[in-house]
Amino acid sequence: MKYSGEEALGLVETLGMVPAIEAADVMLKAADVTLISYENVGSTLVTIMIKGDVAAVKSAVEQGAAAAAVIGKVTASNVMPRPIQGVGKIVSVHDIDA
């Protein structure tokens, strides 16, 4: 799913794939958000990226990070309301639909 930067961007980064998948599952079930992509850096850090309106993304990131922390380690989480266009280009490099 291409990211244009017109919506909020939510990120949850974990150590390992299992807590990242748990975070993604919870985020997508918790609010009206869309999975943009994920990035796996080596075999350790995994970042899940979602988009939607600010309130939905904030809620989803909070719940996803909490769920991932129960089964693994969350290294970072962030919500960016309408980031600048350049950020959208960076995120779209990891487009899951490509």
FENKA-V67509 format. One record per backbone hydrogen bond with DSSP energy under -0.5 kcal/mol. CO is the residue of the C=O (numbers start at 0). NH is the residue of the N-H. E is the energy in kcal/mol with one decimal. If there is no record, write none. Layout:
co->CO nh->NH e->E
co->CO nh->NH e->E
//
This chain:
co->1 nh->3 e->-0.5
co->7 nh->51 e->-1.2
co->8 nh->79 e->-3.1
co->9 nh->49 e->-2.5
co->10 nh->77 e->-2.2
co->11 nh->47 e->-2.9
co->12 nh->74 e->-2.1
co->12 nh->75 e->-1.5
co->13 nh->15 e->-0.8
co->13 nh->45 e->-2.3
co->14 nh->72 e->-0.5
co->15 nh->19 e->-0.8
co->16 nh->20 e->-2.7
co->17 nh->21 e->-2.1
co->18 nh->22 e->-2.5
co->19 nh->23 e->-2.6
co->20 nh->24 e->-2.5
co->21 nh->25 e->-2.4
co->22 nh->26 e->-2.8
co->23 nh->27 e->-2.4
co->24 nh->28 e->-1.5
co->25 nh->29 e->-2.1
co->26 nh->30 e->-1.3
co->30 nh->32 e->-2.0
co->33 nh->50 e->-2.1
co->35 nh->95 e->-1.7
co->36 nh->48 e->-2.8
co->38 nh->40 e->-0.6
co->38 nh->46 e->-2.8
co->39 nh->41 e->-0.9
co->40 nh->43 e->-1.5
co->40 nh->44 e->-1.1
co->43 nh->15 e->-4.3
co->44 nh->40 e->-3.2
co->45 nh->13 e->-2.7
co->46 nh->38 e->-2.3
co->47 nh->11 e->-1.8
co->48 nh->35 e->-2.8
co->48 nh->36 e->-1.3
co->49 nh->9 e->-2.6
co->50 nh->33 e->-2.7
co->51 nh->7 e->-2.3
co->52 nh->56 e->-2.7
co->53 nh->57 e->-2.7
co->54 nh->58 e->-2.3
co->55 nh->59 e->-2.7
co->56 nh->60 e->-2.9
co->57 nh->61 e->-2.2
co->58 nh->62 e->-2.4
co->59 nh->63 e->-3.0
co->60 nh->64 e->-2.8
co->61 nh->65 e->-1.9
co->62 nh->66 e->-2.2
co->63 nh->67 e->-2.4
co->64 nh->68 e->-2.1
co->65 nh->69 e->-0.9
co->66 nh->69 e->-0.5
co->66 nh->70 e->-0.8
co->67 nh->70 e->-0.6
co->67 nh->71 e->-1.6
co->72 nh->14 e->-2.4
co->72 nh->74 e->-0.6
co->75 nh->12 e->-3.2
co->77 nh->10 e->-2.8
co->78 nh->80 e->-0.5
co->79 nh->8 e->-2.8
co->79 nh->81 e->-0.6
co->79 nh->82 e->-0.6
co->83 nh->86 e->-1.2
co->83 nh->87 e->-1.1
co->84 nh->88 e->-1.5
co->85 nh->89 e->-1.7
co->86 nh->90 e->-2.6
co->87 nh->91 e->-2.2
co->88 nh->92 e->-0.8
co->89 nh->92 e->-0.8
co->90 nh->93 e->-1.6
co->91 nh->94 e->-1.7
co->93 nh->37 e->-0.6
co->94 nh->97 e->-1.0
//
